[in-house]
Amino acid sequence: MITKTNQAWIPGQTVKVGFLSLVVKAAIATPGDYLPDAYILANQVGTQLYKFVPHHGVEKISLTEARELIADARVGAERIAAQAIAKAAECARNIAEINELIFA
């Protein structure tokens, strides 16, 4: 997320990118690839979508491309969540084994 700015980069807020005033429609986290987060933006009228990545610029995208970006982000988030759940389950098993050793 963009945090060092006076603009609020959260969905529903209007931001200025260059000379364009755009509405943030979605913030797409990109964990693990060391790239800045991407944002799906729309013009004020809602007729054109844009993808904005800090330091990489703004590009026009279609509705299909926006859906694909959001779907890919959702799949990535689900994968990370599954890894976190598996790690938590492993930690819980380890704690149970330690408790058996200590209190048995």
MODELLER restraints for C-alpha pairs under 7 A, 6 or more apart:
rsr = mdl.restraints
at = mdl.atoms
rsr.add(forms.Gaussian(group=physical.xy_distance, feature=features.Distance(at['CA:1:A'], at['CA:37:A']), mean=5.98, stdev=0.5))
rsr.add(forms.Gaussian(group=physical.xy_distance, feature=features.Distance(at['CA:2:A'], at['CA:9:A']), mean=6.35, stdev=0.5))
rsr.add(forms.Gaussian(group=physical.xy_distance, feature=features.Distance(at['CA:7:A'], at['CA:15:A']), mean=6.10, stdev=0.5))
rsr.add(forms.Gaussian(group=physical.xy_distance, feature=features.Distance(at['CA:9:A'], at['CA:24:A']), mean=6.67, stdev=0.5))
rsr.add(forms.Gaussian(group=physical.xy_distance, feature=features.Distance(at['CA:10:A'], at['CA:24:A']), mean=6.31, stdev=0.5))
rsr.add(forms.Gaussian(group=physical.xy_distance, feature=features.Distance(at['CA:10:A'], at['CA:27:A']), mean=6.86, stdev=0.5))
rsr.add(forms.Gaussian(group=physical.xy_distance, feature=features.Distance(at['CA:11:A'], at['CA:24:A']), mean=4.72, stdev=0.5))
rsr.add(forms.Gaussian(group=physical.xy_distance, feature=features.Distance(at['CA:11:A'], at['CA:25:A']), mean=4.88, stdev=0.5))
rsr.add(forms.Gaussian(group=physical.xy_distance, feature=features.Distance(at['CA:11:A'], at['CA:26:A']), mean=5.38, stdev=0.5))
rsr.add(forms.Gaussian(group=physical.xy_distance, feature=features.Distance(at['CA:11:A'], at['CA:27:A']), mean=6.87, stdev=0.5))
rsr.add(forms.Gaussian(group=physical.xy_distance, feature=features.Distance(at['CA:12:A'], at['CA:23:A']), mean=6.10, stdev=0.5))
rsr.add(forms.Gaussian(group=physical.xy_distance, feature=features.Distance(at['CA:12:A'], at['CA:24:A']), mean=5.44, stdev=0.5))
rsr.add(forms.Gaussian(group=physical.xy_distance, feature=features.Distance(at['CA:12:A'], at['CA:25:A']), mean=6.06, stdev=0.5))
rsr.add(forms.Gaussian(group=physical.xy_distance, feature=features.Distance(at['CA:13:A'], at['CA:23:A']), mean=5.61, stdev=0.5))
rsr.add(forms.Gaussian(group=physical.xy_distance, feature=features.Distance(at['CA:13:A'], at['CA:24:A']), mean=5.63, stdev=0.5))
rsr.add(forms.Gaussian(group=physical.xy_distance, feature=features.Distance(at['CA:14:A'], at['CA:21:A']), mean=6.52, stdev=0.5))
rsr.add(forms.Gaussian(group=physical.xy_distance, feature=features.Distance(at['CA:14:A'], at['CA:22:A']), mean=5.46, stdev=0.5))
rsr.add(forms.Gaussian(group=physical.xy_distance, feature=features.Distance(at['CA:14:A'], at['CA:23:A']), mean=4.30, stdev=0.5))
rsr.add(forms.Gaussian(group=physical.xy_distance, feature=features.Distance(at['CA:14:A'], at['CA:24:A']), mean=6.26, stdev=0.5))
rsr.add(forms.Gaussian(group=physical.xy_distance, feature=features.Distance(at['CA:15:A'], at['CA:21:A']), mean=5.68, stdev=0.5))
rsr.add(forms.Gaussian(group=physical.xy_distance, feature=features.Distance(at['CA:15:A'], at['CA:22:A']), mean=5.43, stdev=0.5))
rsr.add(forms.Gaussian(group=physical.xy_distance, feature=features.Distance(at['CA:15:A'], at['CA:23:A']), mean=6.20, stdev=0.5))
rsr.add(forms.Gaussian(group=physical.xy_distance, feature=features.Distance(at['CA:16:A'], at['CA:22:A']), mean=6.23, stdev=0.5))
rsr.add(forms.Gaussian(group=physical.xy_distance, feature=features.Distance(at['CA:21:A'], at['CA:43:A']), mean=6.87, stdev=0.5))
rsr.add(forms.Gaussian(group=physical.xy_distance, feature=features.Distance(at['CA:22:A'], at['CA:41:A']), mean=5.92, stdev=0.5))
rsr.add(forms.Gaussian(group=physical.xy_distance, feature=features.Distance(at['CA:22:A'], at['CA:42:A']), mean=5.46, stdev=0.5))
rsr.add(forms.Gaussian(group=physical.xy_distance, feature=features.Distance(at['CA:22:A'], at['CA:43:A']), mean=4.77, stdev=0.5))
rsr.add(forms.Gaussian(group=physical.xy_distance, feature=features.Distance(at['CA:22:A'], at['CA:44:A']), mean=6.01, stdev=0.5))
rsr.add(forms.Gaussian(group=physical.xy_distance, feature=features.Distance(at['CA:23:A'], at['CA:41:A']), mean=5.42, stdev=0.5))
rsr.add(forms.Gaussian(group=physical.xy_distance, feature=features.Distance(at['CA:23:A'], at['CA:42:A']), mean=5.22, stdev=0.5))
rsr.add(forms.Gaussian(group=physical.xy_distance, feature=features.Distance(at['CA:23:A'], at['CA:43:A']), mean=6.18, stdev=0.5))
rsr.add(forms.Gaussian(group=physical.xy_distance, feature=features.Distance(at['CA:23:A'], at['CA:44:A']), mean=6.39, stdev=0.5))
rsr.add(forms.Gaussian(group=physical.xy_distance, feature=features.Distance(at['CA:24:A'], at['CA:39:A']), mean=6.92, stdev=0.5))
rsr.add(forms.Gaussian(group=physical.xy_distance, feature=features.Distance(at['CA:24:A'], at['CA:40:A']), mean=6.17, stdev=0.5))
rsr.add(forms.Gaussian(group=physical.xy_distance, feature=features.Distance(at['CA:24:A'], at['CA:41:A']), mean=4.57, stdev=0.5))
rsr.add(forms.Gaussian(group=physical.xy_distance, feature=features.Distance(at['CA:24:A'], at['CA:42:A']), mean=6.62, stdev=0.5))
rsr.add(forms.Gaussian(group=physical.xy_distance, feature=features.Distance(at['CA:25:A'], at['CA:40:A']), mean=5.44, stdev=0.5))
rsr.add(forms.Gaussian(group=physical.xy_distance, feature=features.Distance(at['CA:25:A'], at['CA:41:A']), mean=5.32, stdev=0.5))
rsr.add(forms.Gaussian(group=physical.xy_distance, feature=features.Distance(at['CA:25:A'], at['CA:42:A']), mean=6.70, stdev=0.5))
rsr.add(forms.Gaussian(group=physical.xy_distance, feature=features.Distance(at['CA:26:A'], at['CA:39:A']), mean=5.74, stdev=0.5))
rsr.add(forms.Gaussian(group=physical.xy_distance, feature=features.Distance(at['CA:26:A'], at['CA:40:A']), mean=5.03, stdev=0.5))
rsr.add(forms.Gaussian(group=physical.xy_distance, feature=features.Distance(at['CA:27:A'], at['CA:38:A']), mean=6.14, stdev=0.5))
rsr.add(forms.Gaussian(group=physical.xy_distance, feature=features.Distance(at['CA:27:A'], at['CA:39:A']), mean=4.57, stdev=0.5))
rsr.add(forms.Gaussian(group=physical.xy_distance, feature=features.Distance(at['CA:27:A'], at['CA:40:A']), mean=6.43, stdev=0.5))
rsr.add(forms.Gaussian(group=physical.xy_distance, feature=features.Distance(at['CA:28:A'], at['CA:37:A']), mean=5.81, stdev=0.5))
rsr.add(forms.Gaussian(group=physical.xy_distance, feature=features.Distance(at['CA:28:A'], at['CA:38:A']), mean=5.07, stdev=0.5))
rsr.add(forms.Gaussian(group=physical.xy_distance, feature=features.Distance(at['CA:28:A'], at['CA:39:A']), mean=5.77, stdev=0.5))
rsr.add(forms.Gaussian(group=physical.xy_distance, feature=features.Distance(at['CA:28:A'], at['CA:70:A']), mean=6.82, stdev=0.5))
rsr.add(forms.Gaussian(group=physical.xy_distance, feature=features.Distance(at['CA:28:A'], at['CA:73:A']), mean=6.25, stdev=0.5))
rsr.add(forms.Gaussian(group=physical.xy_distance, feature=features.Distance(at['CA:29:A'], at['CA:37:A']), mean=4.88, stdev=0.5))
rsr.add(forms.Gaussian(group=physical.xy_distance, feature=features.Distance(at['CA:29:A'], at['CA:38:A']), mean=6.59, stdev=0.5))
rsr.add(forms.Gaussian(group=physical.xy_distance, feature=features.Distance(at['CA:29:A'], at['CA:73:A']), mean=6.89, stdev=0.5))
rsr.add(forms.Gaussian(group=physical.xy_distance, feature=features.Distance(at['CA:30:A'], at['CA:36:A']), mean=6.84, stdev=0.5))
rsr.add(forms.Gaussian(group=physical.xy_distance, feature=features.Distance(at['CA:30:A'], at['CA:37:A']), mean=5.30, stdev=0.5))
rsr.add(forms.Gaussian(group=physical.xy_distance, feature=features.Distance(at['CA:36:A'], at['CA:53:A']), mean=6.37, stdev=0.5))
rsr.add(forms.Gaussian(group=physical.xy_distance, feature=features.Distance(at['CA:36:A'], at['CA:54:A']), mean=6.23, stdev=0.5))
rsr.add(forms.Gaussian(group=physical.xy_distance, feature=features.Distance(at['CA:37:A'], at['CA:53:A']), mean=6.36, stdev=0.5))
rsr.add(forms.Gaussian(group=physical.xy_distance, feature=features.Distance(at['CA:38:A'], at['CA:51:A']), mean=6.81, stdev=0.5))
rsr.add(forms.Gaussian(group=physical.xy_distance, feature=features.Distance(at['CA:38:A'], at['CA:52:A']), mean=5.70, stdev=0.5))
rsr.add(forms.Gaussian(group=physical.xy_distance, feature=features.Distance(at['CA:38:A'], at['CA:53:A']), mean=4.68, stdev=0.5))
rsr.add(forms.Gaussian(group=physical.xy_distance, feature=features.Distance(at['CA:39:A'], at['CA:51:A']), mean=5.68, stdev=0.5))
rsr.add(forms.Gaussian(group=physical.xy_distance, feature=features.Distance(at['CA:39:A'], at['CA:52:A']), mean=5.11, stdev=0.5))
rsr.add(forms.Gaussian(group=physical.xy_distance, feature=features.Distance(at['CA:39:A'], at['CA:53:A']), mean=6.47, stdev=0.5))
rsr.add(forms.Gaussian(group=physical.xy_distance, feature=features.Distance(at['CA:40:A'], at['CA:49:A']), mean=6.91, stdev=0.5))
rsr.add(forms.Gaussian(group=physical.xy_distance, feature=features.Distance(at['CA:40:A'], at['CA:50:A']), mean=5.77, stdev=0.5))
rsr.add(forms.Gaussian(group=physical.xy_distance, feature=features.Distance(at['CA:40:A'], at['CA:51:A']), mean=4.84, stdev=0.5))
rsr.add(forms.Gaussian(group=physical.xy_distance, feature=features.Distance(at['CA:40:A'], at['CA:52:A']), mean=6.50, stdev=0.5))
rsr.add(forms.Gaussian(group=physical.xy_distance, feature=features.Distance(at['CA:40:A'], at['CA:66:A']), mean=6.92, stdev=0.5))
rsr.add(forms.Gaussian(group=physical.xy_distance, feature=features.Distance(at['CA:41:A'], at['CA:49:A']), mean=5.68, stdev=0.5))
rsr.add(forms.Gaussian(group=physical.xy_distance, feature=features.Distance(at['CA:41:A'], at['CA:50:A']), mean=4.96, stdev=0.5))
rsr.add(forms.Gaussian(group=physical.xy_distance, feature=features.Distance(at['CA:41:A'], at['CA:51:A']), mean=6.17, stdev=0.5))
rsr.add(forms.Gaussian(group=physical.xy_distance, feature=features.Distance(at['CA:42:A'], at['CA:48:A']), mean=5.64, stdev=0.5))
rsr.add(forms.Gaussian(group=physical.xy_distance, feature=features.Distance(at['CA:42:A'], at['CA:49:A']), mean=4.49, stdev=0.5))
rsr.add(forms.Gaussian(group=physical.xy_distance, feature=features.Distance(at['CA:42:A'], at['CA:50:A']), mean=5.97, stdev=0.5))
rsr.add(forms.Gaussian(group=physical.xy_distance, feature=features.Distance(at['CA:43:A'], at['CA:49:A']), mean=6.83, stdev=0.5))
rsr.add(forms.Gaussian(group=physical.xy_distance, feature=features.Distance(at['CA:49:A'], at['CA:60:A']), mean=5.99, stdev=0.5))
rsr.add(forms.Gaussian(group=physical.xy_distance, feature=features.Distance(at['CA:49:A'], at['CA:61:A']), mean=5.59, stdev=0.5))
rsr.add(forms.Gaussian(group=physical.xy_distance, feature=features.Distance(at['CA:49:A'], at['CA:62:A']), mean=6.42, stdev=0.5))
rsr.add(forms.Gaussian(group=physical.xy_distance, feature=features.Distance(at['CA:50:A'], at['CA:58:A']), mean=6.46, stdev=0.5))
rsr.add(forms.Gaussian(group=physical.xy_distance, feature=features.Distance(at['CA:50:A'], at['CA:59:A']), mean=5.47, stdev=0.5))
rsr.add(forms.Gaussian(group=physical.xy_distance, feature=features.Distance(at['CA:50:A'], at['CA:60:A']), mean=4.41, stdev=0.5))
rsr.add(forms.Gaussian(group=physical.xy_distance, feature=features.Distance(at['CA:50:A'], at['CA:61:A']), mean=5.30, stdev=0.5))
rsr.add(forms.Gaussian(group=physical.xy_distance, feature=features.Distance(at['CA:51:A'], at['CA:58:A']), mean=5.68, stdev=0.5))
rsr.add(forms.Gaussian(group=physical.xy_distance, feature=features.Distance(at['CA:51:A'], at['CA:59:A']), mean=5.38, stdev=0.5))
rsr.add(forms.Gaussian(group=physical.xy_distance, feature=features.Distance(at['CA:51:A'], at['CA:60:A']), mean=6.36, stdev=0.5))
rsr.add(forms.Gaussian(group=physical.xy_distance, feature=features.Distance(at['CA:51:A'], at['CA:61:A']), mean=6.42, stdev=0.5))
rsr.add(forms.Gaussian(group=physical.xy_distance, feature=features.Distance(at['CA:52:A'], at['CA:58:A']), mean=4.49, stdev=0.5))
rsr.add(forms.Gaussian(group=physical.xy_distance, feature=features.Distance(at['CA:52:A'], at['CA:59:A']), mean=6.63, stdev=0.5))
